[in-house]
Amino acid sequence: MTNSGKPRRPDATTVEIIGGPEALTIGLHGYDARWAEDYLHHRRRILDALAAVDVDVEHIGSTSVPGLAAKPIVDIVVAVADITAEEDYLNGLLAAGYELRVREPGHRLVRTPTRDVHVHVYQRGDTAVHEYLLLRDHLRTNADDRALYESVKRALLSQRWNDMNDYADAKTDVILAIKTRARAARQ
């Protein structure tokens, strides 16, 4: 951000998915404590790559919830000061071995070449970061919603998905319902 608090330049206005749609080819695995270790390894790798940048790094997604079955892809969210200032963070992440997968308004996604770690980059204060943490924290403490979410994922994964994004979109209703309960529980 500039001193005026405005982004350095306009953000992306379209969704760019490098490499195009990808079929969902992996299924759910029982919770694996190594996912937390993988997160810590990549957290250090990200912090080292972005040592000159003020970032927040959190483990999100199903692999961040003990007891929840998940696709074995560790999701990480990184909050940066200015999403439009890609030179502050993207070059460092690419130099650390991550590959750019998505550039869209307010969001960048880099991942490992083996596709087992996805790093979501947002601007600090973006509601998406809050929403990820709300869902994660609620699923960590609410066994009923954790079981519901897992059962929905299992049912959806019994189908064939030519685009992983379609599978993610199909989970929207249950995620919204769980987040509504999470907000109510916080009041």
Kinemage of the C-alpha trace (Angstrom):
@kinemage 1
@onewidth
@group {chain A} dominant
@subgroup {mainchain}
@vectorlist {calphas} color= white
{ca met a 1} P 0.000 0.000 0.000
{ca thr a 2} L 1.108 3.510 -0.586
{ca asn a 3} L 1.223 6.012 2.256
{ca ser a 4} L -2.276 7.111 1.247
{ca gly a 5} L -3.575 3.602 2.004
{ca lys a 6} L -4.497 2.983 -1.628
{ca pro a 7} L -3.290 -0.015 -3.638
{ca arg a 8} L -0.276 0.620 -5.842
{ca arg a 9} L -2.226 -0.272 -8.966
{ca pro a 10} L -5.618 -1.642 -9.972
{ca asp a 11} L -6.190 -5.276 -9.050
{ca ala a 12} L -6.838 -8.092 -11.497
{ca thr a 13} L -10.296 -7.822 -13.031
{ca thr a 14} L -10.648 -11.320 -14.419
{ca val a 15} L -9.983 -14.847 -13.249
{ca glu a 16} L -6.811 -16.301 -14.732
{ca ile a 17} L -6.333 -20.017 -14.063
{ca ile a 18} L -2.898 -20.999 -15.240
{ca gly a 19} L -3.098 -24.412 -16.907
{ca gly a 20} L -6.916 -24.452 -17.143
{ca pro a 21} L -9.385 -26.684 -15.300
{ca glu a 22} L -8.069 -29.781 -13.570
{ca ala a 23} L -10.046 -32.899 -12.757
{ca leu a 24} L -10.361 -33.883 -9.114
{ca thr a 25} L -8.463 -37.151 -8.952
{ca ile a 26} L -7.806 -37.594 -5.230
{ca gly a 27} L -10.177 -38.692 -2.532
{ca leu a 28} L -10.531 -38.157 1.175
{ca his a 29} L -7.951 -39.484 3.573
{ca gly a 30} L -8.393 -39.918 7.303
{ca tyr a 31} L -6.928 -37.099 9.364
{ca asp a 32} L -3.137 -37.236 9.361
{ca ala a 33} L -1.110 -35.391 12.013
{ca arg a 34} L 1.661 -34.952 9.421
{ca trp a 35} L -0.508 -32.290 7.775
{ca ala a 36} L 0.199 -29.981 10.721
{ca glu a 37} L 3.914 -30.721 10.334
{ca asp a 38} L 3.709 -30.021 6.600
{ca tyr a 39} L 2.015 -26.706 7.380
{ca leu a 40} L 4.783 -25.716 9.807
{ca his a 41} L 7.437 -26.609 7.215
{ca his a 42} L 5.723 -24.492 4.546
{ca arg a 43} L 5.006 -21.673 6.996
{ca arg a 44} L 8.760 -21.422 7.628
{ca arg a 45} L 9.446 -21.637 3.882
{ca ile a 46} L 6.955 -18.809 3.209
{ca leu a 47} L 8.261 -16.624 6.026
{ca asp a 48} L 11.840 -17.138 4.815
{ca ala a 49} L 10.835 -16.292 1.226
{ca leu a 50} L 8.986 -13.180 2.378
{ca ala a 51} L 11.346 -12.114 5.165
{ca ala a 52} L 11.252 -8.489 4.019
{ca val a 53} L 7.438 -8.422 3.908
{ca asp a 54} L 4.969 -8.140 6.791
{ca val a 55} L 2.684 -11.164 6.345
{ca asp a 56} L 0.300 -13.253 8.409
{ca val a 57} L 0.333 -17.014 7.770
{ca glu a 58} L -2.375 -19.475 8.897
{ca his a 59} L -3.206 -23.136 8.278
{ca ile a 60} L -6.745 -23.363 6.862
{ca gly a 61} L -8.966 -25.915 5.202
{ca ser a 62} L -9.791 -29.440 6.235
{ca thr a 63} L -6.177 -30.476 6.879
{ca ser a 64} L -6.109 -27.863 9.669
{ca val a 65} L -8.927 -29.577 11.588
{ca pro a 66} L -7.859 -32.554 13.735
{ca gly a 67} L -10.219 -35.488 13.253
{ca leu a 68} L -11.576 -34.329 9.881
{ca ala a 69} L -10.990 -36.411 6.773
{ca ala a 70} L -9.549 -34.330 3.951
{ca lys a 71} L -8.033 -34.363 0.528
{ca pro a 72} L -4.287 -34.500 1.283
{ca ile a 73} L -3.735 -30.898 0.189
{ca val a 74} L -2.524 -28.501 2.877
{ca asp a 75} L -4.157 -25.092 2.462
{ca ile a 76} L -2.397 -22.021 3.793
{ca val a 77} L -3.578 -18.430 3.786
{ca val a 78} L -1.109 -15.553 3.619
{ca ala a 79} L -2.279 -11.996 4.266
{ca val a 80} L -0.215 -9.215 2.681
{ca ala a 81} L -0.464 -5.437 2.915
{ca asp a 82} L -1.346 -4.890 -0.765
{ca ile a 83} L -2.559 -7.688 -3.047
{ca thr a 84} L -1.822 -5.522 -6.105
{ca ala a 85} L 1.880 -5.223 -5.172
{ca glu a 86} L 2.780 -8.673 -6.476
{ca glu a 87} L 6.451 -7.701 -6.597
{ca asp a 88} L 6.411 -7.672 -2.783
{ca tyr a 89} L 5.359 -11.309 -2.404
{ca leu a 90} L 4.886 -13.249 -5.643
{ca asn a 91} L 8.505 -13.273 -6.792
{ca gly a 92} L 9.612 -14.539 -3.382
{ca leu a 93} L 7.048 -17.327 -3.390
{ca leu a 94} L 7.979 -18.353 -6.932
{ca ala a 95} L 11.691 -18.318 -6.019
{ca ala a 96} L 10.851 -20.580 -3.050
{ca gly a 97} L 9.518 -23.175 -5.489
{ca tyr a 98} L 5.797 -22.439 -5.554
{ca glu a 99} L 3.991 -22.098 -8.895
{ca leu a 100} L 1.332 -19.536 -9.766
{ca arg a 101} L -2.026 -21.229 -10.368
{ca val a 102} L -4.671 -18.475 -9.989
{ca arg a 103} L -4.726 -14.705 -10.297
{ca glu a 104} L -8.126 -13.165 -9.667
{ca pro a 105} L -9.532 -10.050 -8.017
{ca gly a 106} L -8.330 -9.969 -4.418
{ca his a 107} L -6.730 -13.432 -4.513
{ca arg a 108} L -3.635 -15.194 -5.770
{ca leu a 109} L -2.979 -18.914 -5.443
{ca val a 110} L 0.423 -20.529 -5.638
{ca arg a 111} L 1.071 -24.199 -5.043
{ca thr a 112} L 3.799 -26.766 -4.897
{ca pro a 113} L 4.678 -28.546 -8.149
{ca thr a 114} L 3.363 -31.760 -6.534
{ca arg a 115} L 0.070 -29.928 -5.842
{ca asp a 116} L -0.020 -31.012 -2.206
{ca val a 117} L 0.174 -27.475 -0.777
{ca his a 118} L -1.983 -24.529 -1.868
{ca val a 119} L -1.036 -21.042 -0.675
{ca his a 120} L -3.873 -18.517 -0.898
{ca val a 121} L -2.730 -14.892 -0.820
{ca tyr a 122} L -5.165 -12.138 0.172
{ca gln a 123} L -4.868 -8.572 1.277
{ca arg a 124} L -4.808 -8.119 5.036
{ca gly a 125} L -8.336 -7.415 6.252
{ca asp a 126} L -10.019 -9.264 3.359
{ca thr a 127} L -13.176 -10.930 4.626
{ca ala a 128} L -12.129 -14.216 2.974
{ca val a 129} L -9.335 -14.597 5.549
{ca his a 130} L -11.783 -14.064 8.413
{ca glu a 131} L -14.211 -16.562 6.850
{ca tyr a 132} L -11.534 -19.255 6.494
{ca leu a 133} L -10.559 -18.847 10.147
{ca leu a 134} L -14.182 -18.777 11.302
{ca leu a 135} L -14.874 -22.111 9.589
{ca arg a 136} L -11.613 -23.683 10.742
{ca asp a 137} L -12.021 -22.669 14.370
{ca his a 138} L -15.650 -23.800 14.490
{ca leu a 139} L -14.917 -27.190 12.932
{ca arg a 140} L -12.081 -27.685 15.417
{ca thr a 141} L -14.518 -27.361 18.329
{ca asn a 142} L -17.881 -28.598 17.005
{ca ala a 143} L -17.997 -32.353 16.455
{ca asp a 144} L -21.499 -32.312 14.936
{ca asp a 145} L -20.629 -29.799 12.224
{ca arg a 146} L -17.287 -31.522 11.634
{ca ala a 147} L -19.142 -34.823 11.033
{ca leu a 148} L -21.715 -33.099 8.806
{ca tyr a 149} L -19.034 -31.458 6.706
{ca glu a 150} L -17.149 -34.722 6.306
{ca ser a 151} L -20.308 -36.593 5.269
{ca val a 152} L -21.116 -33.971 2.625
{ca lys a 153} L -17.571 -34.145 1.273
{ca arg a 154} L -17.745 -37.949 1.132
{ca ala a 155} L -21.062 -37.819 -0.731
{ca leu a 156} L -19.740 -35.279 -3.219
{ca leu a 157} L -16.558 -37.242 -3.803
{ca ser a 158} L -18.609 -40.261 -4.797
{ca gln a 159} L -19.243 -38.309 -8.020
{ca arg a 160} L -16.786 -37.561 -10.805
{ca trp a 161} L -15.530 -33.964 -10.993
{ca asn a 162} L -13.863 -32.753 -14.198
{ca asp a 163} L -12.958 -29.492 -12.486
{ca met a 164} L -11.817 -29.336 -8.876
{ca asn a 165} L -13.448 -25.888 -8.640
{ca asp a 166} L -16.863 -27.438 -9.301
{ca tyr a 167} L -16.386 -29.762 -6.321
{ca ala a 168} L -15.423 -26.782 -4.169
{ca asp a 169} L -18.506 -24.871 -5.340
{ca ala a 170} L -20.745 -27.850 -4.527
{ca lys a 171} L -19.745 -27.542 -0.853
{ca thr a 172} L -20.909 -23.926 -0.629
{ca asp a 173} L -24.336 -24.530 0.943
{ca val a 174} L -23.048 -26.668 3.801
{ca ile a 175} L -20.145 -24.285 4.429
{ca leu a 176} L -22.514 -21.308 4.585
{ca ala a 177} L -24.799 -23.145 7.019
{ca ile a 178} L -21.865 -24.107 9.248
{ca lys a 179} L -20.504 -20.558 9.237
{ca thr a 180} L -23.959 -19.237 10.206
{ca arg a 181} L -23.913 -21.537 13.230
{ca ala a 182} L -20.324 -20.523 13.986
{ca arg a 183} L -21.301 -16.843 14.061
{ca ala a 184} L -24.283 -17.597 16.292
{ca ala a 185} L -22.066 -19.579 18.667
{ca arg a 186} L -19.693 -16.593 19.005
{ca gln a 187} L -22.489 -14.255 20.149
